[in-house]
Amino acid sequence: MSTLQISLAIIGGLLLAIVVAHGAWSARKNLPMQPTPDPVSPGIEPTGDELPPDTQAERLEPGFDVDSSLDALTALTVPEKKPGLDALIDVIAPIIIDSVVSGEAALAAMPGSRRAGSKPFAVEGLSLATGAWETPAAGQRYSAFQAGVQLANRTGALNQIEYSEFVMKAQAFADAIDGQPEFPDMMDEVARARELDNFASAHDAQLSFTLRAKHTAWSPGYVQQNAAKLGFVAGSIPGRMVLPASQSGPHAPPVLGLSFDTQAAMAEDPEQTALRELTLSLDVPQVLRAEQPFVRMCEAAIALAASMDGVIIDDQGQPIRPEAMEAIHADLEQLYNTLEERDMPAGSALGRRLFS
């Protein structure tokens, strides 16, 4: 083989090596960003010396606190107390009875469905033990009952067909316990439902920010790791995280939601799945004003964009500037005031029921 042929072979080999290396570099560059592994070796319990000085005081000592764990489990398993009927947002029909009715008899008479059309339907009994209206329960005794149906929710206003279904359900319950219901005028209640629906439609607010990757895409684990640093926890469905409320019970709606592609979260190898967008959302009427949800939404969006090399955009794909956030905040403050004036403040039982 001549010197020329050897030289060409060497050059060809070098070019092939360069092409292979470039391909590997490009493939690695295009991989979605991965979560950072825990710097502490597996099986080694971290000590205060391994933490930054400013976090050593906040470090929790390892261990299992039985009492606190049982308290947390109890809080999670306590059934949610349903808000009672309220004349502000419900049609209420009193049911008069001649003698005391047991909770067992009331439960047996309850209809199979707790809805009239798309509106929640409920029956309450006046407890002999407490003197308060409550959902019928076994072991209790009741001196009167009332049936109710919600005037409006996000599906619209109560209509005549739904009112008629309410009457049928309430009458069937009353007949089963030998009671006599008194129904308000249908046309008056339907008109009241339309007025309430008009108010709700004009004062509903569901906000969202979209975070888009500037350069490298994200893996689901990378998103979850960065969101967890801000207090987000896994939601009930794949691809959703939530920021829990701090001033309400265990059944309170979350302050914020963070969602990304469900299919990516359910992929066989999610860490090889590329995400380029995620959505940060706030259902304003569902969250207490005291939680400062919009302020926390802006802070979370800015923090995530900074840590994940992303940009905050609106529905048209345009960057959202700080002055736009300030304008939205001012509008929300007025919305909060209006809801409070109507005795349906955001995050209250009535507010959550109406805007659901």
C-alpha atoms as one frame of an Amber mdcrd trajectory, in Angstrom:
protein
   0.000   0.000   0.000   1.374   3.382  -0.990   1.999   6.288   1.354  -0.909
   8.175  -0.272  -3.331   5.345   0.395  -2.202   5.112   4.028  -2.625   8.870
   4.464  -6.119   8.770   2.935  -7.080   5.860   5.186  -5.898   7.756   8.255
  -7.766  10.909   7.199 -10.901   8.861   6.516 -10.660   7.241   9.931 -10.274
  10.618  11.601 -13.262  12.031   9.726 -15.382   9.021  10.732 -14.356   9.441
  14.361 -15.261  13.145  14.201 -18.682  12.368  12.687 -19.409   9.721  15.356
 -18.278  12.050  18.150 -20.389  14.905  16.777 -23.412  12.630  16.556 -22.964
  11.498  20.142 -22.498  15.096  21.295 -25.633  16.215  19.421 -27.683  13.352
  20.847 -26.519  14.165  24.367 -27.210  17.860  23.845 -30.772  17.137  22.688
 -31.613  14.920  25.664 -34.137  16.514  28.073 -32.674  17.979  31.244 -32.514
  15.405  34.046 -33.052  15.800  37.796 -29.913  16.331  39.833 -28.995  13.230
  41.865 -28.850  13.495  45.634 -25.251  14.397  46.540 -25.421  12.199  49.642
 -24.382   8.613  48.973 -27.161   5.997  49.245 -27.374   4.431  52.681 -25.467
   7.266  54.410 -27.516   9.457  56.708 -26.739  13.159  56.108 -25.378  15.163
  59.009 -25.467  18.868  59.748 -21.885  19.259  58.480 -22.970  18.264  54.959
 -25.610  20.989  54.763 -24.974  24.637  53.889 -24.426  26.759  57.020 -27.640
  28.739  56.514 -29.764  25.546  56.427 -28.231  23.601  59.310 -30.577  25.185
  61.833 -33.607  24.135  59.783 -32.538  20.511  59.369 -34.937  17.928  60.807
 -33.335  15.067  62.686 -34.097  11.678  61.161 -36.560   9.493  62.944 -40.163
   8.393  62.971 -42.530  10.352  65.195 -45.444   7.993  65.831 -47.740  10.662
  67.268 -47.240  13.156  64.460 -47.551  10.418  61.847 -50.858   9.269  63.325
 -52.081  12.858  63.426 -51.228  13.291  59.759 -52.954  10.018  58.856 -56.045
  11.033  60.827 -56.178  14.386  59.025 -56.024  12.642  55.662 -58.735  10.109
  56.499 -61.278  12.430  58.155 -64.288  12.591  55.806 -64.927  15.970  54.258
 -67.712  17.919  55.954 -70.104  19.022  53.249 -71.315  22.642  53.458 -74.987
  22.924  54.375 -77.835  24.334  52.325 -77.900  28.119  52.127 -80.729  30.301
  50.829 -78.181  32.490  49.007 -77.421  29.814  46.435 -80.005  27.053  47.025
 -83.697  26.480  46.483 -84.895  25.150  49.850 -88.132  23.230  50.377 -89.146
  22.590  54.039 -90.530  19.124  54.782 -92.911  18.977  57.747 -93.276  15.681
  59.627 -95.744  14.685  62.364 -93.358  12.512  64.365 -89.648  12.054  64.891
 -87.825  10.161  62.123 -84.711   8.080  62.703 -81.551   8.601  60.730 -81.807
   5.041  59.406 -85.285   5.717  57.989 -84.112   8.977  56.422 -81.111   7.272
  54.803 -83.332   4.521  53.394 -85.582   7.168  51.812 -82.763   9.120  50.181
 -82.735   9.096  46.359 -79.995   7.162  44.584 -78.667  10.284  42.851 -77.643
  13.467  44.656 -78.153  15.624  41.571 -81.076  17.193  39.738 -79.789  17.494
  36.221 -76.382  19.117  36.589 -77.139  20.701  39.982 -76.307  19.254  43.421
 -79.343  18.009  45.370 -79.316  17.544  49.146 -81.542  16.646  52.101 -80.902
  17.856  55.654 -82.512  16.921  58.944 -83.017  18.990  62.095 -81.192  16.992
  64.762 -82.928  16.491  68.099 -79.521  16.121  69.779 -77.859  19.306  68.505
 -80.705  21.433  67.186 -78.727  21.985  63.970 -79.377  21.069  60.360 -77.199
  18.208  59.168 -76.951  15.474  56.570 -78.973  12.515  57.920 -76.832   9.960
  59.733 -77.482   6.592  61.354 -78.105   6.704  65.102 -79.619  10.214  64.998
 -83.235  11.411  65.300 -84.801  14.287  63.392 -87.818  16.531  63.992 -87.925
  18.154  60.531 -86.285  17.982  57.126 -85.511  20.246  54.212 -84.537  19.463
  50.626 -82.502  21.757  48.426 -81.034  22.138  44.969 -78.299  24.563  43.933
 -79.415  27.540  41.873 -76.306  27.804  39.688 -72.815  26.446  39.138 -70.323
  26.481  36.286 -72.707  24.440  34.130 -75.217  27.314  34.159 -78.432  28.322
  35.904 -81.074  25.953  37.280 -83.705  25.510  34.572 -87.346  24.387  34.679
 -86.539  20.766  33.835 -83.970  20.571  36.643 -86.416  22.234  39.038 -89.064
  19.653  38.151 -86.565  16.841  38.804 -85.790  18.429  42.174 -89.494  18.466
  43.042 -89.852  14.788  42.099 -86.875  13.731  44.226 -87.931  15.815  47.219
 -91.540  14.603  46.990 -90.432  10.968  46.831 -88.292  11.448  49.930 -91.124
  13.203  51.771 -93.594  10.428  50.881 -91.191   7.783  52.225 -91.026   9.448
  55.658 -94.694  10.582  55.747 -93.694  14.215  55.327 -95.265  17.172  53.557
 -92.944  19.363  51.426 -93.568  23.037  50.666 -92.055  24.111  47.356 -91.338
  27.744  46.404 -92.682  29.052  43.101 -90.719  27.556  40.193 -90.650  30.684
  38.020 -89.406  32.836  40.895 -86.598  30.391  41.647 -85.594  29.978  38.005
 -85.410  33.771  37.680 -83.287  33.908  40.833 -81.055  31.223  39.369 -80.500
  33.249  36.194 -79.556  36.340  38.198 -77.073  34.360  40.291 -75.627  32.715
  37.175 -75.148  36.129  35.541 -73.267  37.321  38.605 -71.121  34.181  38.739
 -70.301  34.297  35.027 -69.166  37.911  35.316 -66.984  37.240  38.365 -65.406
  33.880  37.609 -61.656  33.793  37.055 -59.369  30.910  36.154 -55.839  32.057
  35.374 -52.872  30.260  33.868 -49.262  30.936  32.894 -47.371  28.803  30.397
 -43.665  28.120  30.957 -41.747  27.263  27.798 -38.192  25.942  27.600 -35.816
  28.408  25.952 -33.290  25.867  24.721 -33.039  22.345  26.149 -36.255  20.440
  26.853 -37.091  19.099  30.325 -37.738  15.570  31.556 -40.750  14.977  33.872
 -38.370  14.222  36.733 -36.545  17.504  36.185 -39.834  19.426  36.326 -40.955
  17.570  39.450 -37.640  18.161  41.212 -37.689  21.907  40.575 -41.380  22.233
  41.483 -40.898  20.244  44.709 -38.350  22.834  45.857 -41.199  25.387  45.788
 -43.564  23.204  47.813 -45.464  21.417  45.035 -46.488  17.801  45.615 -47.770
  15.076  43.302 -51.395  15.443  42.271 -54.046  12.768  41.848 -53.380  12.245
  38.133 -50.094  11.765  36.231 -48.583  14.979  34.945 -50.128  17.154  37.641
 -48.649  18.683  40.776 -50.336  20.957  43.300 -49.334  23.533  45.877 -51.379
  22.637  49.004 -53.324  25.255  50.912 -51.823  26.327  54.223 -54.827  27.925
  55.936 -57.574  25.325  55.411 -58.311  21.709  56.245 -57.015  18.609  54.461
 -59.877  18.713  51.935 -59.292  22.302  50.825 -58.540  22.814  47.126 -54.877
  23.432  46.303 -53.633  26.984  45.922 -52.016  26.318  42.536 -51.844  23.558
  39.967 -48.895  22.676  37.754 -49.483  20.358  34.816 -47.645  18.909  31.855
 -48.290  16.236  29.231 -50.006  13.267  30.898 -48.715  10.869  28.246 -45.152
  11.961  28.984 -45.659  11.301  32.692 -47.013   7.811  31.917 -44.323   6.912
  29.363 -42.409   3.657  29.816 -39.208   5.663  30.267 -40.430   9.141  31.286
 -36.909  10.492  31.802 -36.269  10.145  28.061 -39.448  12.100  27.285 -38.953
  15.714  26.285 -41.213  18.435  27.696 -41.073  21.918  26.288 -44.050  23.463
  28.082 -45.894  23.261  31.389 -48.888  25.152  32.745 -49.244  26.902  36.102
 -52.921  27.496  36.982 -55.046  29.244  39.604 -58.797  28.764  40.145 -59.422
  32.111  41.864 -62.879  31.556  43.510 -61.737  28.256  45.030 -58.817  29.668
  47.048 -58.884  31.882  50.121 -57.731  35.449  49.562 -55.501  35.137  52.650
 -53.392  32.537  50.787 -52.259  35.320  48.406 -52.571  32.842  45.528 -51.769
  35.194  42.641 -48.651  36.539  44.339 -47.498  32.979  44.934 -48.367  32.068
  41.350 -46.157  34.864  40.014 -43.342  33.945  42.400 -43.533  30.276  41.413
 -43.569  31.093  37.685 -40.569  33.403  37.976 -38.627  30.918  40.131 -39.323
  27.991  37.788 -38.429  30.027  34.705 -35.125  31.050  36.298 -34.130  27.589
  37.549 -35.211  25.708  34.415 -34.073  28.189  31.763 -37.604  28.937  30.641
 -39.783  31.889  29.716 -43.285  32.817  30.947 -45.746  33.315  28.075 -49.466
  34.010  27.578 -52.009  32.207  25.404 -50.664  33.958  22.301 -47.107  32.863
  23.021 -45.972  36.359  24.025 -43.763  36.874  27.103 -45.643  38.106  30.179
 -44.015  41.188  31.648 -44.060  42.259  35.326 -46.344  45.226  34.607 -48.955
  42.839  33.162 -48.812  40.764  36.346 -49.353  43.911  38.413 -52.425  44.839
  36.336 -53.933  41.372  36.798 -53.264  41.575  40.536 -55.148  44.879  40.770
 -58.149  43.406  38.911 -58.168  40.390  41.223 -58.256  42.576  44.319 -61.420
  44.209  42.995 -62.879  40.771  42.246 -62.184  39.647  45.810 -63.942  42.750
  47.144 -67.013  42.111  44.990 -67.308  38.475  46.053 -67.022  39.467  49.705
 -69.721  42.124  49.295 -72.003  39.396  47.917 -71.231  37.195  50.984 -69.510
  34.619  48.763 -65.806  35.281  49.361 -63.248  33.307  47.393 -62.391  30.050
  49.125 -65.512  30.068  51.312 -67.970  27.165  51.299 -70.487  29.188  49.263
 -67.867  30.484  46.860 -66.470  27.020  46.239 -69.938  25.579  45.648 -71.056
  28.311  43.268 -67.882  28.200  41.181 -67.711  24.425  40.774
